[in-house]
Amino acid sequence: MSKIVAEAVIRGASNIYQQASDFLDKAIKEKGSSQKIGFPETAFYFPLANALLGVKTETLKDISPILEHARSLLPKPPTEKVWLPYLGDALNAGMSALFCEEIIMGLRYLYAQEPQKDCNGFFTDTIMRSLGIQLVDGRMPGFAAILGAAPDNKSAVEIVRQLQERNILIFVGSSAGGRSIIDQLLEENVQMGWDNYIVPYGRDTISAVYPLNWAIRSALTFGGLKPGQAEKCLLYTKERVFAFGLVLGELDDIKYATGAGAINMGFPIIADTDIPEIKPSGITTYEALVKELDYKKIVPRCIEVRGVKVRVSSIAVPVPYAAAFEGERVRKEQLHVEFGGKSGVAFEYLTTKKVDEVEDAKVELIGPDIDQLDKDIKSLPLAIIVEVYGRKMQKDFEPILERQIHRFVNYAMGLMHVGQRDMNWIRISSDAFNKGFRLKHIGVILHAMLHQEYGSIVDKVQVRLYTKQPDVEKLLPQAKKVFDERDERIGEMTDESQDTYYSCLLCQSFAPNHVCIITPERLGLCGAYSWLDAKASFEITPTGPNQPIAKGAISDARLGQWGNVDEFVKQKSNKTIEKVSMYSLMASPQSSCGCFECIVAIIPEANGVMVVHRDYSGMTPSGMSFTTLAGSVGGGVQTPGFLGIGKLYILSKKFILAEGGLKRVVWMPKELKEILGDKLKKRAQELGEPDLVEKIADETQAITAEELINFLNKVSHPALSLDPLM
């Protein structure tokens, strides 16, 4: 710990102690030791002394033990020759300061010196109960105690407005250079009061004890703690009351001492001047004393250091927003504009950044918005780049949060989102457009919902949207590289090596009876969730869509059936699906929703199957296009002979294993072959069929069943010699 800080704290605490001692002597001499004393409208006497020492302060005589305890906490100032960085000494001095400040403020009430001009003074129990509960149940994310004055009125107002926007309660007071932030706000006609979340407490630093003794009462009122349980009370304020001090202007010894007391309660101090920092955590959740000289960053810095979890109470979009709209479809006749699908290039990507690289709530649109298009243009390229920061954020959490874009966008009435990653498809209806919905509102939604549902790991969110073709094409390879890296993480894990599988129910809004089962060797059909992703998702949100399933004993090894999995699917499919085979296309295959990357479909004439991906728009040997197939396969039904899958499942050793695996594939679009590339060839070699990929027909060789059979016979495809599928 800095010697400079420790010396200032001890000097300040000693000064405050002397003020309290002299004031008490004066009061006893003038009014007698039996004089009644107390704060107005409270059952907690002197709240800090009551909570931490168990003292009931009713008369002047009762103050003496508090003052004596405060004196005992005062250490000797560090010497020039010998100095050990004892944080405990400074913290003890800080607590001494708070006890003495509370004494001084109580005595001021006795002498009618409180509340000060334009200030509230002591905060009553009624206020504490009405607003304090919001601090501990999360509705109000925290409170700020501002001490001093900003360099100018504009900066003062901006700080306060930024805190208000985040629903943070603001206590303002103290002074710096003869100015108080109270006066700065009054001069700018800023309305103050409890209703506005801006409460002036007093014009000197000692009066900053009001927010602190207000905070300690929450431990007794809402925490169920008893007076005198000091350690538990302090731990409660650290863990449940998300408060911080913001010091504007130069710090003096009194501010240092008061700040040390606040730190002991778990409340960090952030200053706008070049002060020595105290970065070790423990007493506070993160850093105890930090500086931030950039006024544009000071509020986000406060929020980050205290770990305040900001909740966006309302989502500022011009259309109704609720989970009830998640399953809504935007038909062709309702369409104003669309992105991705078969209309063009679109992708979404979420990544983690450093704290100074993310400006919370920033939404940028690079390129034309949907109200700048010619009437005959119905599609645009789109890249949605979401950048997040969080102290508890991990790289493994990125795909989980990224996949939620699907759900969050669908909550908006008049919007439809299908797919994920670089295979997404977004539609905006004419009705939504006419109500004022624009692309920036997608960013507003993502910012609000990521904070709302993942506030435990996400501290800051910013969104960039690109609608120019060159920009989207430039950014896409970067995103694809990360997608590939994520897919590689599963490594050599097998279904046999794990006792637990995971569900995914994220798409039940579109397909109410669909249940996706994710295993180490079978990723989700959307292609975005591996077994590791589902595991991480459960860790983040234990009540979310990804639930663990203890697979138990296997009932059919060939088909990939487990009794526990069947029972889970039965319950979560609303009892519409009795049994599911993880390794079969023909016998009780897994159901499909509408977000699959590929469709596997039987071609009986060829004794094989074809695999077609979402981006293929041509005809297939089955006589159906992808769109037609999707209409038949989706909706959460089991359709023997048809299966929605993630494209990487094709490379799995468990891919339709019961039917012969990859050897059954007789047709696949050329583009899909290219996407799977060398990995597909490697898998063929593992099966002892090194030329299998060349034997799988594509659209350049066959688009009808007859053409396909002729080709298969010509190349002697292994499917022709396998057992009949039907």
FILUM-188889 format. One line per field, with one value per residue (C-alpha): residue number from 1; x, y, z; residue in one letter. Coordinates in steps of 0.1 Angstrom, whole numbers. Example, Ala and Ser with C-alpha at 12.3 -4.5 7.8 and 13.67 -1.06 7.14 Angstrom:
% residues 2
resi	(1_2);
u	(123_137);
v	(-45_-11);
w	(78_71);
resn	(a_s);
% end
This chain:
% residues 726
resi	(1_2_3_4_5_6_7_8_9_10_11_12_13_14_15_16_17_18_19_20_21_22_23_24_25_26_27_28_29_30_31_32_33_34_35_36_37_38_39_40_41_42_43_44_45_46_47_48_49_50_51_52_53_54_55_56_57_58_59_60_61_62_63_64_65_66_67_68_69_70_71_72_73_74_75_76_77_78_79_80_81_82_83_84_85_86_87_88_89_90_91_92_93_94_95_96_97_98_99_100_101_102_103_104_105_106_107_108_109_110_111_112_113_114_115_116_117_118_119_120_121_122_123_124_125_126_127_128_129_130_131_132_133_134_135_136_137_138_139_140_141_142_143_144_145_146_147_148_149_150_151_152_153_154_155_156_157_158_159_160_161_162_163_164_165_166_167_168_169_170_171_172_173_174_175_176_177_178_179_180_181_182_183_184_185_186_187_188_189_190_191_192_193_194_195_196_197_198_199_200_201_202_203_204_205_206_207_208_209_210_211_212_213_214_215_216_217_218_219_220_221_222_223_224_225_226_227_228_229_230_231_232_233_234_235_236_237_238_239_240_241_242_243_244_245_246_247_248_249_250_251_252_253_254_255_256_257_258_259_260_261_262_263_264_265_266_267_268_269_270_271_272_273_274_275_276_277_278_279_280_281_282_283_284_285_286_287_288_289_290_291_292_293_294_295_296_297_298_299_300_301_302_303_304_305_306_307_308_309_310_311_312_313_314_315_316_317_318_319_320_321_322_323_324_325_326_327_328_329_330_331_332_333_334_335_336_337_338_339_340_341_342_343_344_345_346_347_348_349_350_351_352_353_354_355_356_357_358_359_360_361_362_363_364_365_366_367_368_369_370_371_372_373_374_375_376_377_378_379_380_381_382_383_384_385_386_387_388_389_390_391_392_393_394_395_396_397_398_399_400_401_402_403_404_405_406_407_408_409_410_411_412_413_414_415_416_417_418_419_420_421_422_423_424_425_426_427_428_429_430_431_432_433_434_435_436_437_438_439_440_441_442_443_444_445_446_447_448_449_450_451_452_453_454_455_456_457_458_459_460_461_462_463_464_465_466_467_468_469_470_471_472_473_474_475_476_477_478_479_480_481_482_483_484_485_486_487_488_489_490_491_492_493_494_495_496_497_498_499_500_501_502_503_504_505_506_507_508_509_510_511_512_513_514_515_516_517_518_519_520_521_522_523_524_525_526_527_528_529_530_531_532_533_534_535_536_537_538_539_540_541_542_543_544_545_546_547_548_549_550_551_552_553_554_555_556_557_558_559_560_561_562_563_564_565_566_567_568_569_570_571_572_573_574_575_576_577_578_579_580_581_582_583_584_585_586_587_588_589_590_591_592_593_594_595_596_597_598_599_600_601_602_603_604_605_606_607_608_609_610_611_612_613_614_615_616_617_618_619_620_621_622_623_624_625_626_627_628_629_630_631_632_633_634_635_636_637_638_639_640_641_642_643_644_645_646_647_648_649_650_651_652_653_654_655_656_657_658_659_660_661_662_663_664_665_666_667_668_669_670_671_672_673_674_675_676_677_678_679_680_681_682_683_684_685_686_687_688_689_690_691_692_693_694_695_696_697_698_699_700_701_702_703_704_705_706_707_708_709_710_711_712_713_714_715_716_717_718_719_720_721_722_723_724_725_726);
u	(0_12_28_14_-22_-17_-2_-31_-57_-41_-37_-73_-87_-68_-82_-117_-113_-101_-131_-155_-138_-139_-175_-186_-168_-186_-220_-216_-204_-233_-262_-251_-243_-280_-290_-310_-294_-301_-309_-344_-368_-345_-346_-309_-295_-261_-264_-227_-220_-251_-244_-206_-203_-238_-241_-274_-267_-295_-277_-244_-230_-235_-212_-181_-176_-178_-153_-130_-132_-125_-94_-82_-83_-60_-25_7_17_44_79_104_129_107_75_57_28_1_-33_-49_-36_-51_-84_-86_-80_-108_-133_-123_-130_-165_-174_-162_-180_-213_-207_-201_-232_-253_-241_-248_-284_-284_-273_-297_-268_-282_-294_-273_-286_-301_-293_-312_-290_-296_-315_-345_-354_-385_-363_-339_-367_-383_-352_-327_-345_-339_-302_-301_-326_-310_-337_-313_-279_-260_-254_-226_-214_-199_-175_-162_-168_-162_-138_-169_-207_-211_-189_-208_-241_-228_-215_-248_-268_-247_-253_-291_-292_-280_-306_-278_-288_-265_-256_-238_-219_-186_-166_-133_-116_-145_-171_-196_-212_-244_-240_-229_-262_-283_-267_-276_-312_-308_-337_-326_-344_-352_-376_-348_-321_-300_-298_-276_-263_-241_-215_-185_-168_-177_-214_-205_-211_-248_-247_-225_-247_-276_-259_-250_-287_-295_-274_-296_-329_-326_-297_-313_-281_-280_-262_-226_-220_-194_-177_-209_-223_-192_-193_-229_-223_-194_-214_-249_-247_-230_-218_-187_-172_-163_-140_-139_-110_-80_-81_-73_-67_-104_-114_-86_-98_-135_-125_-106_-137_-158_-132_-135_-172_-163_-169_-140_-130_-124_-107_-102_-68_-33_-33_-14_-36_-44_-51_-50_-85_-100_-114_-132_-142_-117_-94_-98_-85_-80_-78_-95_-85_-107_-141_-156_-145_-150_-185_-178_-146_-166_-191_-163_-143_-173_-186_-220_-243_-263_-297_-315_-350_-366_-355_-359_-373_-404_-420_-434_-407_-414_-407_-443_-431_-402_-419_-433_-426_-422_-437_-428_-458_-450_-413_-396_-360_-340_-304_-286_-304_-305_-306_-270_-241_-249_-232_-230_-200_-194_-160_-143_-123_-102_-119_-107_-117_-155_-177_-209_-241_-223_-241_-226_-240_-214_-233_-268_-298_-330_-348_-321_-328_-345_-381_-371_-343_-354_-321_-288_-255_-251_-224_-233_-202_-208_-179_-181_-160_-164_-141_-157_-160_-142_-134_-154_-185_-184_-204_-230_-237_-234_-261_-285_-286_-311_-334_-330_-337_-367_-383_-390_-423_-420_-385_-375_-341_-331_-297_-265_-229_-225_-256_-282_-313_-330_-362_-378_-415_-430_-451_-420_-403_-434_-433_-398_-376_-341_-309_-295_-323_-308_-277_-300_-317_-284_-269_-299_-305_-269_-268_-301_-295_-257_-249_-230_-203_-208_-199_-199_-214_-210_-224_-213_-234_-220_-242_-217_-207_-169_-170_-190_-168_-136_-148_-163_-130_-119_-151_-149_-114_-127_-157_-133_-111_-142_-151_-117_-118_-138_-107_-106_-135_-160_-195_-182_-158_-185_-212_-233_-249_-267_-300_-307_-342_-333_-354_-386_-402_-403_-406_-423_-417_-381_-353_-317_-294_-257_-229_-192_-195_-227_-230_-263_-281_-276_-238_-232_-232_-207_-208_-182_-204_-235_-215_-203_-238_-251_-224_-235_-272_-281_-318_-312_-319_-288_-294_-272_-285_-269_-269_-270_-270_-271_-302_-291_-255_-260_-288_-273_-302_-301_-331_-323_-320_-353_-371_-357_-367_-402_-407_-393_-411_-444_-446_-447_-414_-410_-376_-346_-317_-285_-268_-297_-315_-341_-351_-364_-341_-337_-363_-354_-364_-356_-321_-302_-272_-278_-305_-298_-324_-328_-327_-341_-333_-296_-296_-280_-286_-278_-267_-277_-268_-288_-269_-276_-306_-307_-326_-315_-319_-347_-368_-369_-349_-335_-365_-390_-371_-369_-406_-410_-382_-386_-412_-399_-412_-394_-392_-375_-352_-348_-326_-315_-278_-249_-225_-196_-216_-209_-173_-182_-175_-211_-227_-257_-235_-264_-268_-231_-220_-203_-203_-241_-236_-241_-248_-237_-234_-200_-198_-204_-176_-154_-164_-156_-124_-95_-114_-139_-111_-94_-126_-130_-94_-102_-130_-107_-123_-97_-115_-150_-153_-148_-175_-200_-219_-227_-249_-224_-228_-264_-296_-320_-323_-317_-285_-274_-277_-259_-230_-229_-227_-200_-178_-188_-200_-198_-234_-246_-232_-245_-275_-308_-320_-356);
v	(0_35_53_86_72_56_88_109_84_84_122_127_102_118_152_139_122_154_173_147_147_185_187_161_178_211_194_177_209_229_204_177_140_129_150_130_126_108_111_117_89_59_29_23_51_59_33_25_22_2_-23_-27_-22_-31_2_20_57_76_102_121_98_68_84_82_44_49_77_56_27_51_63_27_22_50_38_58_76_57_69_79_52_22_16_-16_-15_-24_-20_-29_2_25_6_8_45_47_30_53_82_69_64_99_115_98_114_148_146_135_164_188_177_184_220_223_226_199_194_219_243_225_192_162_154_121_95_81_45_50_60_32_6_19_22_0_-31_-22_-22_-57_-73_-60_-36_-7_-19_3_38_63_88_118_140_173_192_185_209_224_223_204_176_174_171_145_123_125_118_87_73_81_63_32_35_42_62_92_109_143_165_176_202_209_242_260_245_216_195_204_240_229_209_237_262_239_235_198_186_168_145_109_107_118_95_125_132_160_149_178_203_189_156_145_145_117_94_97_74_50_47_44_14_-4_-4_-27_-54_-52_-47_-69_-92_-103_-95_-84_-53_-60_-86_-64_-88_-102_-66_-55_-86_-80_-44_-57_-85_-71_-33_-22_12_32_66_91_118_149_173_171_148_161_141_141_126_100_90_88_69_43_38_32_8_-12_-16_-30_2_12_48_63_97_120_131_115_97_65_35_5_-24_-56_-70_-87_-59_-48_-71_-56_-26_-4_30_39_69_78_111_108_121_101_69_78_64_31_28_32_6_-18_-14_-20_-48_-31_-51_-26_-38_-20_-16_-9_-16_15_0_12_-23_-45_-66_-98_-135_-140_-129_-153_-178_-152_-157_-129_-141_-129_-107_-90_-84_-51_-62_-93_-103_-136_-168_-171_-133_-125_-126_-122_-133_-126_-127_-121_-116_-105_-73_-54_-30_1_-13_-14_16_3_9_21_11_19_14_14_16_24_18_2_36_46_18_21_7_-23_-34_-60_-73_-62_-78_-76_-82_-80_-76_-77_-68_-75_-70_-86_-94_-129_-133_-162_-171_-203_-183_-164_-190_-193_-155_-153_-180_-158_-133_-157_-155_-118_-106_-128_-112_-81_-81_-80_-96_-131_-147_-181_-199_-187_-177_-172_-191_-168_-153_-121_-106_-73_-68_-37_-32_-30_-7_16_18_31_0_5_-15_4_-11_-45_-32_-16_-50_-69_-45_-45_-83_-93_-71_-83_-121_-123_-95_-119_-122_-92_-57_-37_-43_-25_-34_-26_-33_-33_-32_-25_-56_-50_-45_-77_-97_-84_-92_-127_-146_-133_-146_-179_-184_-181_-204_-230_-226_-231_-263_-277_-275_-308_-326_-364_-366_-394_-402_-431_-409_-387_-397_-366_-352_-319_-307_-276_-262_-228_-233_-245_-211_-223_-260_-265_-302_-302_-314_-313_-337_-327_-352_-350_-365_-348_-310_-292_-291_-254_-260_-234_-255_-282_-304_-280_-250_-266_-274_-238_-226_-246_-232_-197_-203_-234_-229_-222_-242_-264_-290_-319_-354_-383_-408_-439_-474_-478_-497_-500_-494_-496_-470_-449_-451_-445_-449_-416_-397_-411_-401_-366_-362_-375_-350_-320_-328_-325_-364_-364_-382_-415_-426_-410_-427_-406_-427_-435_-418_-445_-456_-429_-402_-369_-343_-311_-275_-249_-238_-268_-262_-293_-319_-356_-372_-408_-416_-452_-458_-453_-472_-441_-406_-371_-342_-307_-274_-243_-222_-246_-233_-258_-291_-323_-360_-364_-341_-314_-282_-274_-251_-278_-303_-279_-275_-312_-319_-290_-282_-306_-338_-372_-380_-414_-410_-372_-354_-318_-316_-293_-297_-308_-338_-353_-357_-375_-412_-414_-398_-421_-450_-474_-470_-472_-437_-416_-446_-440_-405_-406_-370_-336_-301_-293_-262_-283_-307_-277_-263_-296_-299_-320_-330_-349_-366_-375_-391_-411_-424_-435_-456_-473_-455_-429_-420_-419_-381_-384_-411_-388_-371_-334_-311_-311_-349_-356_-337_-365_-400_-416_-395_-403_-441_-441_-421_-444_-475_-460_-452_-483_-464_-485_-477_-500_-530_-521_-536_-522_-491_-501);
w	(0_-7_22_9_11_45_60_46_60_94_95_84_108_137_127_126_159_175_160_174_208_211_199_224_253_243_241_275_291_277_278_302_297_300_270_245_211_178_142_130_121_127_150_146_168_153_125_120_157_162_134_140_178_190_208_214_214_232_253_251_277_253_228_249_244_206_207_229_204_175_194_199_161_154_145_148_116_97_104_77_86_91_71_64_40_65_48_81_98_72_72_110_107_81_104_132_109_101_138_145_115_127_161_146_124_154_174_146_147_184_176_147_122_100_73_54_28_-2_14_27_57_74_54_73_78_56_27_34_33_2_-19_0_-10_-46_-40_-26_-50_-81_-94_-86_-96_-71_-57_-61_-35_-53_-34_-46_-78_-115_-134_-150_-148_-181_-168_-136_-154_-178_-150_-132_-164_-172_-138_-141_-174_-156_-128_-103_-72_-68_-36_-42_-18_-3_-21_-39_-44_-27_-51_-46_-72_-55_-67_-102_-106_-92_-116_-145_-132_-127_-106_-74_-50_-43_-73_-96_-81_-72_-35_-20_15_26_16_36_34_69_59_34_64_56_25_45_75_51_35_68_78_49_66_96_78_47_57_90_109_145_160_168_140_125_102_88_83_64_43_35_23_2_-15_-16_-17_-49_-39_-48_-41_-69_-58_-81_-76_-53_-23_12_44_54_20_22_57_47_16_37_58_26_13_46_37_3_-16_-39_-45_-80_-84_-113_-101_-103_-70_-58_-66_-44_-67_-46_-41_-11_10_-21_-49_-73_-69_-38_-50_-87_-109_-142_-158_-188_-181_-210_-193_-156_-151_-170_-149_-117_-128_-138_-106_-83_-104_-108_-130_-151_-161_-190_-176_-210_-245_-267_-299_-317_-319_-291_-276_-257_-258_-271_-306_-308_-330_-354_-392_-416_-449_-484_-487_-453_-461_-462_-463_-456_-449_-456_-464_-502_-507_-499_-474_-437_-405_-368_-346_-309_-294_-262_-260_-234_-211_-229_-263_-255_-250_-233_-252_-283_-315_-349_-384_-412_-444_-456_-433_-445_-450_-475_-500_-534_-534_-555_-533_-508_-495_-480_-469_-431_-406_-369_-348_-310_-287_-250_-219_-186_-157_-156_-193_-209_-245_-240_-233_-267_-288_-261_-260_-298_-302_-281_-310_-326_-296_-288_-323_-326_-295_-316_-333_-370_-371_-380_-373_-385_-384_-369_-376_-414_-422_-406_-422_-409_-421_-412_-419_-436_-404_-382_-407_-408_-370_-372_-367_-381_-381_-351_-330_-334_-316_-289_-284_-281_-257_-234_-235_-230_-199_-187_-190_-188_-165_-142_-168_-192_-180_-213_-248_-280_-314_-350_-380_-416_-447_-474_-495_-494_-456_-450_-473_-457_-422_-429_-432_-398_-383_-401_-387_-352_-360_-372_-340_-318_-337_-332_-294_-291_-300_-295_-271_-278_-267_-247_-228_-212_-188_-195_-226_-230_-243_-263_-263_-277_-308_-292_-300_-336_-330_-296_-295_-307_-285_-296_-279_-280_-274_-279_-313_-324_-322_-323_-356_-358_-360_-333_-302_-294_-263_-247_-256_-241_-209_-206_-213_-184_-161_-170_-168_-149_-157_-193_-225_-221_-194_-185_-191_-173_-202_-179_-194_-232_-245_-281_-290_-328_-329_-300_-276_-238_-215_-196_-229_-241_-209_-211_-247_-239_-211_-230_-262_-245_-246_-284_-289_-271_-283_-301_-319_-319_-346_-370_-398_-402_-367_-344_-357_-337_-345_-364_-360_-387_-379_-393_-415_-436_-444_-447_-469_-481_-518_-519_-556_-548_-515_-500_-487_-499_-478_-489_-471_-467_-492_-521_-541_-569_-574_-558_-569_-544_-566_-539_-532_-498_-492_-499_-478_-449_-449_-446_-421_-396_-370_-343_-358_-362_-399_-406_-436_-431_-406_-399_-389_-383_-412_-391_-379_-414_-403_-371_-366_-353_-384_-392_-379_-379_-417_-425_-419_-446_-470_-474_-488_-525_-534_-520_-535_-548_-525_-494_-504_-507_-473_-456_-477_-465_-434_-455_-474_-442_-428_-460_-456_-420_-434_-459_-489_-499_-532_-516_-520_-557_-558_-541_-569_-570_-591_-619_-623_-613_-604_-610_-595_-628_-634_-599_-603_-635_-619_-588_-610_-631_-600_-580_-550_-518_-509_-537_-518_-484_-468_-481_-463_-465);
resn	(m_s_k_i_v_a_e_a_v_i_r_g_a_s_n_i_y_q_q_a_s_d_f_l_d_k_a_i_k_e_k_g_s_s_q_k_i_g_f_p_e_t_a_f_y_f_p_l_a_n_a_l_l_g_v_k_t_e_t_l_k_d_i_s_p_i_l_e_h_a_r_s_l_l_p_k_p_p_t_e_k_v_w_l_p_y_l_g_d_a_l_n_a_g_m_s_a_l_f_c_e_e_i_i_m_g_l_r_y_l_y_a_q_e_p_q_k_d_c_n_g_f_f_t_d_t_i_m_r_s_l_g_i_q_l_v_d_g_r_m_p_g_f_a_a_i_l_g_a_a_p_d_n_k_s_a_v_e_i_v_r_q_l_q_e_r_n_i_l_i_f_v_g_s_s_a_g_g_r_s_i_i_d_q_l_l_e_e_n_v_q_m_g_w_d_n_y_i_v_p_y_g_r_d_t_i_s_a_v_y_p_l_n_w_a_i_r_s_a_l_t_f_g_g_l_k_p_g_q_a_e_k_c_l_l_y_t_k_e_r_v_f_a_f_g_l_v_l_g_e_l_d_d_i_k_y_a_t_g_a_g_a_i_n_m_g_f_p_i_i_a_d_t_d_i_p_e_i_k_p_s_g_i_t_t_y_e_a_l_v_k_e_l_d_y_k_k_i_v_p_r_c_i_e_v_r_g_v_k_v_r_v_s_s_i_a_v_p_v_p_y_a_a_a_f_e_g_e_r_v_r_k_e_q_l_h_v_e_f_g_g_k_s_g_v_a_f_e_y_l_t_t_k_k_v_d_e_v_e_d_a_k_v_e_l_i_g_p_d_i_d_q_l_d_k_d_i_k_s_l_p_l_a_i_i_v_e_v_y_g_r_k_m_q_k_d_f_e_p_i_l_e_r_q_i_h_r_f_v_n_y_a_m_g_l_m_h_v_g_q_r_d_m_n_w_i_r_i_s_s_d_a_f_n_k_g_f_r_l_k_h_i_g_v_i_l_h_a_m_l_h_q_e_y_g_s_i_v_d_k_v_q_v_r_l_y_t_k_q_p_d_v_e_k_l_l_p_q_a_k_k_v_f_d_e_r_d_e_r_i_g_e_m_t_d_e_s_q_d_t_y_y_s_c_l_l_c_q_s_f_a_p_n_h_v_c_i_i_t_p_e_r_l_g_l_c_g_a_y_s_w_l_d_a_k_a_s_f_e_i_t_p_t_g_p_n_q_p_i_a_k_g_a_i_s_d_a_r_l_g_q_w_g_n_v_d_e_f_v_k_q_k_s_n_k_t_i_e_k_v_s_m_y_s_l_m_a_s_p_q_s_s_c_g_c_f_e_c_i_v_a_i_i_p_e_a_n_g_v_m_v_v_h_r_d_y_s_g_m_t_p_s_g_m_s_f_t_t_l_a_g_s_v_g_g_g_v_q_t_p_g_f_l_g_i_g_k_l_y_i_l_s_k_k_f_i_l_a_e_g_g_l_k_r_v_v_w_m_p_k_e_l_k_e_i_l_g_d_k_l_k_k_r_a_q_e_l_g_e_p_d_l_v_e_k_i_a_d_e_t_q_a_i_t_a_e_e_l_i_n_f_l_n_k_v_s_h_p_a_l_s_l_d_p_l_m);
% end
